[in-house]
């Protein structure tokens, strides 16, 4: 035997309660947007904007209340999710305020300044966040509502068909006098609940009953039912609502969760085949989607005849930002024009004014948020919690991919909002709700297990901890 | 606003944004939980360290005694694997139950063909005496030469044999 053997010490560490770390990060996360806000004012008018104190206190208050509620109701939850969500939301508010200062994109026709409304929506979103933390004592309660969630998600997905299209896509439910809500944002959470509950029950049938063919395990015909149904539903949304992004999000979510539940690569292959086949077929026929695909393949076509498309303007704004950016308040993203500057294309303003360096930092923040979600899924002890956490984090990951991929020209542009960053009430509320559910799962996962009874008499009936 | 101020602000903001990302990554790094494995260098270095009586080694049991009044003088403070593929592994005894077996959630995961998935466990009784108990393993747990049938107190330094692995409690 060799004399060089590594000596190791093994000791088990429980996940500590990290609320103080969260508080410090949260202070930092409020400070960064306040700095950005001052920066915008100084660059635009040469003075610190008057609303700085109010904005800083407002954001600080929201973050503080959320933190106290997490301390009270989810003491072992992940320390990073709340600060990252706060930072992204705060940065989003600053960018919307910054665009409000451009008269060209803040005309009466486009709805005037959007930042005050967004701050109100953020407050409502934090209230929903707190409500979920207080009322949802255990995420496993959601498991009872598996099929109800499925039905509700279906209604939410179909409902916008009966309302008029806005900007070429039927994604909104318009309530006269109150504004419009985008049910698709909420549908992604409810769908994740449905998929998690459904797959938890059916995973064995889907994973084990399969034939081996061409080196892959293929599912039986009768097990193909659900994936074909979801595929048909996604394609129907694509046809009826003219929106490629949501289709990609919902179908992608299902395939990811199916893969995680069954560990079968064949589902991914099968899902990709179905998705690309369907998308190609719809892309050939639907006019709206066809235009988007043409703009993606050649964003600079036809500039001489009818001016630059939004897709081209977005690419130019990334280019004009360069590596270090033009500085907050000093970009020209108003040139993108139209309604999408503050919502769908907000990443272009981030890319222009903070440059590649800033854009990468923002994307990394999303990456960290998603990573914490996946970590929660790994740590969760119950299969439903695992699947739900992976579903919610992959829904966010897919959404970030669809938006960031769209504006950078990797995939065709679709009308979706960047979580937390973009202007849009439904989006910000839905994403705070998503983070609240993830925090609830991570609180359950990281809570130290109760100490087993030390009495030797209890040994024959030992508690099996999962 | 002068050009210089704006440039400084622009770069300063990027620096602050990245600082947040770096701090967040540091938090993740310090947030790892599960099982901590500390590498103690080579066996030779460990043997050399054992020959000198360092101060730290003395302080550790004392600190533990302060925390746990039940701990008697001369009680074992660590469990050492002395034979088998895990030779050199130590586990600090801090009043927790130590499970041995091939199951992945065991405290010591045995890579031993003769071990069962939940083979045995070692735990302190109310007086702080460490007890070894066989959990119905196939090939049995031996204390010295005798096969265990009931939970048995473990004397300091007595070899507990599981398949090819030998474990003992040390001070």
Interface residues (C-beta under 8 A of the other chain):
Chain A: X3 X4 X5 X6 X7 X8 X9 X10 X11 X12 X13 X14 X15 X16 X18 X21 X25 X28 X29 X31 X32 X35 X36 X39 X42 X43 X46 X79 X80 X83 X84 X87 X324 X325 X326 X327 X328 X330 X354 X355 X357 X358 X361 X362 X364 X365 X368 X371 X372 X379 X446 X452 X454 X456 X459
Chain B: X1 X5 X6 X7 X9 X10 X11 X13 X14 X16 X17 X18 X20 X21 X23 X24 X25 X27 X28 X31 X33 X34 X35 X36 X37 X38 X39 X40 X41 X42 X43 X44 X46 X87 X88 X89 X90 X91 X92 X94 X96 X97 X107 X108 X123 X125 X126 X133 X151
